[in-house]
């Protein structure tokens, strides 16, 4: 019981970190000027 609760909290935390980390990365990627290869 305790283990499943910890797992659910960890998964929610990971989802929150992923969503919080992906948004600035996408914004930074789109804000970056296009560099010609």
PyMOL commands that set and color helices and strands:
alter all, ss='L'
color gray80, all
select helices_A, chain A and resi 2-31
alter helices_A, ss='H'
color red, helices_A
deselect
rebuild
show_as cartoon
